[in-house]
């Protein structure tokens, strides 16, 4: 009977650990998913800003010319 109780206690401990690990993995998965979504949004925003900067540089007046008041 003592061995059965010890084995049962060990199984209970392992089941508790497994439950805790499952919860931890799920929380980490949610965190990683949220971070990837944020990275994706920031990457798209950076690409849009880069495109706007290139357009602004292309439309900027030449800086080699002296100002008109010279």
MOPAC internal coordinates of N, CA, C and O (Angstrom, degrees):
PM7 1SCF
backbone

  N    0.0000 0     0.00 0     0.00 0    0    0    0
  C    1.4472 1     0.00 0     0.00 0    1    0    0
  C    1.5263 1   110.55 1     0.00 0    2    1    0
  O    1.2310 1   120.13 1   144.29 1    3    2    1
  N    1.3144 1   117.37 1   -35.71 1    3    2    1
  C    1.4528 1   121.75 1  -178.33 1    5    3    2
  C    1.5318 1   110.68 1   -64.50 1    6    5    3
  O    1.2310 1   120.75 1   139.65 1    7    6    5
  N    1.3359 1   116.17 1   -40.35 1    7    6    5
  C    1.4645 1   118.98 1   179.31 1    9    7    6
  C    1.5235 1   111.12 1   -66.26 1   10    9    7
  O    1.2310 1   120.34 1   142.03 1   11   10    9
  N    1.3046 1   116.95 1   -37.97 1   11   10    9
  C    1.4506 1   120.98 1   179.34 1   13   11   10
  C    1.5321 1   110.46 1   -65.22 1   14   13   11
  O    1.2310 1   120.51 1   139.89 1   15   14   13
  N    1.3374 1   116.64 1   -40.11 1   15   14   13
  C    1.4651 1   120.33 1   178.69 1   17   15   14
  C    1.5289 1   109.98 1   -66.82 1   18   17   15
  O    1.2310 1   120.28 1   137.06 1   19   18   17
  N    1.3360 1   117.07 1   -42.94 1   19   18   17
  C    1.4575 1   121.20 1   179.30 1   21   19   18
  C    1.5286 1   109.69 1   -62.57 1   22   21   19
  O    1.2310 1   120.80 1   135.82 1   23   22   21
  N    1.3286 1   116.08 1   -44.18 1   23   22   21
  C    1.4555 1   120.18 1   178.83 1   25   23   22
  C    1.5316 1   110.88 1   -63.86 1   26   25   23
  O    1.2310 1   120.34 1   139.36 1   27   26   25
  N    1.3014 1   116.95 1   -40.64 1   27   26   25
  C    1.4611 1   121.49 1   177.32 1   29   27   26
  C    1.5128 1   111.68 1   -63.22 1   30   29   27
  O    1.2310 1   120.88 1   138.73 1   31   30   29
  N    1.3330 1   115.92 1   -41.27 1   31   30   29
  C    1.4725 1   119.78 1   178.01 1   33   31   30
  C    1.5303 1   110.80 1   -63.58 1   34   33   31
  O    1.2310 1   120.97 1   138.33 1   35   34   33
  N    1.3303 1   115.74 1   -41.67 1   35   34   33
  C    1.4716 1   120.03 1   179.19 1   37   35   34
  C    1.5244 1   110.23 1   -63.72 1   38   37   35
  O    1.2310 1   120.44 1   139.33 1   39   38   37
  N    1.3135 1   116.75 1   -40.67 1   39   38   37
  C    1.4681 1   120.28 1   178.92 1   41   39   38
  C    1.5198 1   110.13 1   -64.84 1   42   41   39
  O    1.2310 1   120.15 1   138.82 1   43   42   41
  N    1.3271 1   117.32 1   -41.18 1   43   42   41
  C    1.4696 1   120.90 1   178.05 1   45   43   42
  C    1.5281 1   110.79 1   -60.72 1   46   45   43
  O    1.2310 1   120.62 1   136.99 1   47   46   45
  N    1.3356 1   116.41 1   -43.01 1   47   46   45
  C    1.4686 1   120.60 1   178.98 1   49   47   46
  C    1.5227 1   109.97 1   -63.11 1   50   49   47
  O    1.2310 1   120.23 1   135.95 1   51   50   49
  N    1.3225 1   117.17 1   -44.05 1   51   50   49
  C    1.4602 1   120.40 1   179.93 1   53   51   50
  C    1.5298 1   111.85 1   -64.98 1   54   53   51
  O    1.2310 1   120.18 1   140.13 1   55   54   53
  N    1.3196 1   117.27 1   -39.87 1   55   54   53
  C    1.4566 1   120.58 1   178.04 1   57   55   54
  C    1.5231 1   111.26 1   -65.01 1   58   57   55
  O    1.2310 1   120.77 1   141.78 1   59   58   57
  N    1.3324 1   116.13 1   -38.22 1   59   58   57
  C    1.4597 1   120.29 1   177.45 1   61   59   58
  C    1.5263 1   110.19 1   -64.38 1   62   61   59
  O    1.2310 1   120.53 1   135.21 1   63   62   61
  N    1.3245 1   116.58 1   -44.79 1   63   62   61
  C    1.4643 1   120.63 1   177.97 1   65   63   62
  C    1.5211 1   111.04 1   -61.44 1   66   65   63
  O    1.2310 1   120.61 1   136.37 1   67   66   65
  N    1.3148 1   116.44 1   -43.63 1   67   66   65
  C    1.4544 1   120.55 1  -179.74 1   69   67   66
  C    1.5245 1   111.08 1   -61.25 1   70   69   67
  O    1.2310 1   120.38 1   137.00 1   71   70   69
  N    1.3047 1   116.88 1   -43.00 1   71   70   69
  C    1.4656 1   120.92 1   178.46 1   73   71   70
  C    1.5206 1   110.54 1   -62.15 1   74   73   71
  O    1.2310 1   120.62 1   135.12 1   75   74   73
  N    1.3362 1   116.43 1   -44.88 1   75   74   73
  C    1.4612 1   120.77 1   178.79 1   77   75   74
  C    1.5253 1   110.42 1   -62.48 1   78   77   75
  O    1.2310 1   120.16 1   137.01 1   79   78   77
  N    1.3257 1   117.30 1   -42.99 1   79   78   77
  C    1.4602 1   120.91 1  -179.90 1   81   79   78
  C    1.5269 1   111.02 1   -65.51 1   82   81   79
  O    1.2310 1   120.08 1   140.53 1   83   82   81
  N    1.3236 1   117.46 1   -39.47 1   83   82   81
  C    1.4624 1   120.57 1   177.23 1   85   83   82
  C    1.5282 1   110.70 1   -61.42 1   86   85   83
  O    1.2310 1   120.50 1   136.56 1   87   86   85
  N    1.3206 1   116.65 1   -43.44 1   87   86   85
  C    1.4626 1   120.64 1   178.83 1   89   87   86
  C    1.5295 1   110.73 1   -64.32 1   90   89   87
  O    1.2310 1   120.66 1   138.92 1   91   90   89
  N    1.3220 1   116.35 1   -41.08 1   91   90   89
  C    1.4597 1   120.84 1   179.75 1   93   91   90
  C    1.5267 1   110.56 1   -65.25 1   94   93   91
  O    1.2310 1   120.17 1   135.58 1   95   94   93
  N    1.3108 1   117.28 1   -44.42 1   95   94   93
  C    1.4596 1   121.28 1   178.90 1   97   95   94
  C    1.5232 1   110.58 1   -62.05 1   98   97   95
  O    1.2310 1   119.94 1   137.90 1   99   98   97
  N    1.3021 1   117.72 1   -42.10 1   99   98   97
  C    1.4654 1   121.33 1   179.12 1  101   99   98
  C    1.5289 1   110.44 1   -63.79 1  102  101   99
  O    1.2310 1   120.08 1   137.92 1  103  102  101
  N    1.3219 1   117.45 1   -42.08 1  103  102  101
  C    1.4661 1   120.69 1   178.72 1  105  103  102
  C    1.5288 1   110.74 1   -64.58 1  106  105  103
  O    1.2310 1   120.54 1   137.61 1  107  106  105
  N    1.3266 1   116.57 1   -42.39 1  107  106  105
  C    1.4632 1   120.34 1   177.90 1  109  107  106
  C    1.5270 1   111.09 1   -64.28 1  110  109  107
  O    1.2310 1   120.55 1   139.82 1  111  110  109
  N    1.3081 1   116.54 1   -40.18 1  111  110  109
  C    1.4565 1   120.82 1   178.70 1  113  111  110
  C    1.5253 1   110.85 1   -61.79 1  114  113  111
  O    1.2310 1   120.31 1   137.04 1  115  114  113
  N    1.3310 1   117.02 1   -42.96 1  115  114  113
  C    1.4617 1   120.55 1   178.26 1  117  115  114
  C    1.5260 1   110.79 1   -63.71 1  118  117  115
  O    1.2310 1   120.62 1   139.87 1  119  118  117
  N    1.3297 1   116.42 1   -40.13 1  119  118  117
  C    1.4597 1   120.79 1   179.21 1  121  119  118
  C    1.5160 1   110.75 1   -64.01 1  122  121  119
  O    1.2310 1   120.59 1   134.25 1  123  122  121
  N    1.3176 1   116.47 1   -45.75 1  123  122  121
  C    1.4683 1   120.51 1  -179.74 1  125  123  122
  C    1.5221 1   110.65 1   -63.84 1  126  125  123
  O    1.2310 1   120.23 1   138.18 1  127  126  125
  N    1.3144 1   117.16 1   -41.82 1  127  126  125
  C    1.4692 1   120.67 1   178.46 1  129  127  126
  C    1.5215 1   110.56 1   -60.72 1  130  129  127
  O    1.2310 1   120.19 1   135.31 1  131  130  129
  N    1.3107 1   117.25 1   -44.69 1  131  130  129
  C    1.4672 1   120.80 1   179.06 1  133  131  130
  C    1.5270 1   110.77 1   -63.82 1  134  133  131
  O    1.2310 1   120.18 1   140.09 1  135  134  133
  N    1.3261 1   117.26 1   -39.91 1  135  134  133
  C    1.4612 1   120.29 1   179.48 1  137  135  134
  C    1.5218 1   111.09 1   -66.16 1  138  137  135
  O    1.2310 1   119.94 1   138.98 1  139  138  137
  N    1.3220 1   117.71 1   -41.02 1  139  138  137
  C    1.4671 1   120.40 1   178.41 1  141  139  138
  C    1.5231 1   110.44 1   -64.23 1  142  141  139
  O    1.2310 1   119.82 1   141.30 1  143  142  141
  N    1.3186 1   117.94 1   -38.70 1  143  142  141
  C    1.4565 1   120.30 1   177.47 1  145  143  142
  C    1.5223 1   110.56 1   -63.79 1  146  145  143
  O    1.2310 1   120.80 1   139.40 1  147  146  145
  N    1.3249 1   116.08 1   -40.60 1  147  146  145
  C    1.4641 1   119.69 1   179.15 1  149  147  146
  C    1.5294 1   110.60 1   -68.07 1  150  149  147
  O    1.2310 1   120.16 1   138.76 1  151  150  149
  N    1.3248 1   117.31 1   -41.24 1  151  150  149
  C    1.4624 1   121.08 1   177.85 1  153  151  150
  C    1.5249 1   109.87 1   -61.44 1  154  153  151
  O    1.2310 1   120.38 1   137.21 1  155  154  153
  N    1.3256 1   116.87 1   -42.79 1  155  154  153
  C    1.4591 1   120.97 1   179.22 1  157  155  154
  C    1.5243 1   110.77 1   -61.90 1  158  157  155
  O    1.2310 1   120.36 1   134.47 1  159  158  157
  N    1.3257 1   116.91 1   -45.53 1  159  158  157
  C    1.4668 1   120.69 1   179.41 1  161  159  158
  C    1.5268 1   110.72 1   -62.98 1  162  161  159
  O    1.2310 1   120.07 1   137.43 1  163  162  161
  N    1.3215 1   117.48 1   -42.57 1  163  162  161
  C    1.4633 1   121.07 1   180.00 1  165  163  162
  C    1.5211 1   111.20 1   -67.18 1  166  165  163
  O    1.2310 1   120.17 1   143.69 1  167  166  165
  N    1.3262 1   117.28 1   -36.31 1  167  166  165
  C    1.4650 1   121.09 1   178.07 1  169  167  166
  C    1.5212 1   110.27 1   -64.45 1  170  169  167
  O    1.2310 1   120.46 1   136.19 1  171  170  169
  N    1.3391 1   116.72 1   -43.81 1  171  170  169
  C    1.4629 1   120.02 1   177.73 1  173  171  170
  C    1.5332 1   111.00 1   -64.51 1  174  173  171
  O    1.2310 1   120.54 1   140.06 1  175  174  173
  N    1.3283 1   116.57 1   -39.94 1  175  174  173
  C    1.4642 1   120.57 1   179.25 1  177  175  174
  C    1.5284 1   110.24 1   -65.02 1  178  177  175
  O    1.2310 1   120.14 1   138.51 1  179  178  177
  N    1.3190 1   117.35 1   -41.49 1  179  178  177
  C    1.4633 1   121.18 1   179.16 1  181  179  178
  C    1.5227 1   110.56 1   -63.89 1  182  181  179
  O    1.2310 1   120.19 1   138.60 1  183  182  181
  N    1.3274 1   117.25 1   -41.40 1  183  182  181
  C    1.4627 1   120.60 1   178.59 1  185  183  182
  C    1.5301 1   110.42 1   -62.70 1  186  185  183
  O    1.2310 1   120.32 1   138.26 1  187  186  185
  N    1.3270 1   116.98 1   -41.74 1  187  186  185
  C    1.4638 1   120.57 1   179.59 1  189  187  186
  C    1.5274 1   110.49 1   -65.58 1  190  189  187
  O    1.2310 1   120.13 1   137.36 1  191  190  189
  N    1.3128 1   117.35 1   -42.64 1  191  190  189
  C    1.4668 1   120.39 1   179.14 1  193  191  190
  C    1.5215 1   111.09 1   -66.47 1  194  193  191
  O    1.2310 1   120.08 1   142.72 1  195  194  193
  N    1.3072 1   117.45 1   -37.28 1  195  194  193
  C    1.4608 1   121.42 1   177.72 1  197  195  194
  C    1.5275 1   110.41 1   -63.86 1  198  197  195
  O    1.2310 1   120.97 1   138.32 1  199  198  197
  N    1.3222 1   115.74 1   -41.68 1  199  198  197
  C    1.4675 1   120.17 1   177.94 1  201  199  198
  C    1.5226 1   110.95 1   -64.05 1  202  201  199
  O    1.2310 1   120.60 1   137.32 1  203  202  201
  N    1.3264 1   116.46 1   -42.68 1  203  202  201
  C    1.4699 1   119.90 1   178.44 1  205  203  202
  C    1.5253 1   111.36 1   -63.28 1  206  205  203
  O    1.2310 1   120.59 1   140.88 1  207  206  205
  N    1.3376 1   116.48 1   -39.12 1  207  206  205
  C    1.4586 1   120.26 1   179.06 1  209  207  206
  C    1.5223 1   110.78 1   -65.25 1  210  209  207
  O    1.2310 1   120.38 1   137.75 1  211  210  209
  N    1.3227 1   116.88 1   -42.25 1  211  210  209
  C    1.4627 1   119.49 1   178.80 1  213  211  210
  C    1.5252 1   111.23 1   -63.70 1  214  213  211
  O    1.2310 1   120.21 1   140.03 1  215  214  213
  N    1.3350 1   117.21 1   -39.97 1  215  214  213
  C    1.4647 1   120.89 1   176.81 1  217  215  214
  C    1.5230 1   110.84 1   -64.00 1  218  217  215
  O    1.2310 1   120.45 1   138.17 1  219  218  217
  N    1.3255 1   116.74 1   -41.83 1  219  218  217
  C    1.4635 1   120.45 1  -179.96 1  221  219  218
  C    1.5210 1   110.53 1   -65.67 1  222  221  219
  O    1.2310 1   120.09 1   139.75 1  223  222  221
  N    1.3240 1   117.44 1   -40.25 1  223  222  221
  C    1.4657 1   120.54 1   178.59 1  225  223  222
  C    1.5209 1   110.87 1   -67.09 1  226  225  223
  O    1.2310 1   120.05 1   143.43 1  227  226  225
  N    1.3253 1   117.51 1   -36.57 1  227  226  225
  C    1.4628 1   120.97 1   179.99 1  229  227  226
  C    1.5213 1   110.82 1   -69.66 1  230  229  227
  O    1.2310 1   119.99 1   147.61 1  231  230  229
  N    1.3181 1   117.62 1   -32.39 1  231  230  229
  C    1.4721 1   121.49 1  -178.25 1  233  231  230
  C    1.5206 1   112.76 1   -92.49 1  234  233  231
  O    1.2310 1   119.94 1   178.08 1  235  234  233
  N    1.3133 1   117.73 1    -1.92 1  235  234  233
  C    1.4653 1   120.47 1  -178.49 1  237  235  234
  C    1.5258 1   109.30 1   -73.47 1  238  237  235
  O    1.2310 1   120.40 1   -35.34 1  239  238  237
  N    1.3253 1   116.84 1   144.66 1  239  238  237
  C    1.4656 1   119.01 1   177.71 1  241  239  238
  C    1.5346 1   110.10 1   -67.29 1  242  241  239
  O    1.2310 1   121.29 1   -26.35 1  243  242  241
  N    1.3184 1   115.14 1   153.65 1  243  242  241
  C    1.4649 1   120.43 1   179.40 1  245  243  242
  C    1.5259 1   108.67 1   -62.88 1  246  245  243
  O    1.2310 1   119.77 1   -43.51 1  247  246  245
  N    1.3094 1   118.05 1   136.49 1  247  246  245
  C    1.4710 1   121.85 1  -177.54 1  249  247  246
  C    1.5177 1   111.70 1   -93.78 1  250  249  247
  O    1.2310 1   119.60 1   176.36 1  251  250  249
  N    1.3289 1   118.36 1    -3.64 1  251  250  249
  C    1.4878 1   120.75 1  -179.35 1  253  251  250
  C    1.5238 1   111.60 1   -79.53 1  254  253  251
  O    1.2310 1   120.04 1   160.00 1  255  254  253
  N    1.3128 1   117.52 1   -20.00 1  255  254  253
  C    1.4532 1   121.23 1  -178.35 1  257  255  254
  C    1.5329 1   109.32 1   -80.42 1  258  257  255
  O    1.2310 1   120.74 1   -38.61 1  259  258  257
  N    1.3046 1   116.19 1   141.39 1  259  258  257
  C    1.4654 1   118.01 1   175.91 1  261  259  258
  C    1.5256 1   109.65 1   -70.67 1  262  261  259
  O    1.2310 1   120.42 1   -27.18 1  263  262  261
  N    1.3030 1   116.81 1   152.82 1  263  262  261
  C    1.4727 1   119.53 1   178.53 1  265  263  262
  C    1.5379 1   110.13 1   -60.83 1  266  265  263
  O    1.2310 1   120.21 1   -24.21 1  267  266  265
  N    1.3211 1   117.21 1   155.79 1  267  266  265
  C    1.4717 1   120.52 1  -176.31 1  269  267  266
  C    1.5300 1   114.31 1   -62.81 1  270  269  267
  O    1.2310 1   118.29 1   159.98 1  271  270  269
  N    1.2944 1   120.86 1   -20.02 1  271  270  269
  C    1.4613 1   122.03 1  -177.65 1  273  271  270
  C    1.5245 1   112.32 1   -83.04 1  274  273  271
  O    1.2310 1   119.00 1   179.33 1  275  274  273
  N    1.3558 1   119.51 1    -0.67 1  275  274  273
  C    1.4740 1   120.37 1   176.74 1  277  275  274
  C    1.4737 1   111.07 1   -76.68 1  278  277  275
  O    1.2310 1   120.10 1   180.00 1  279  278  277

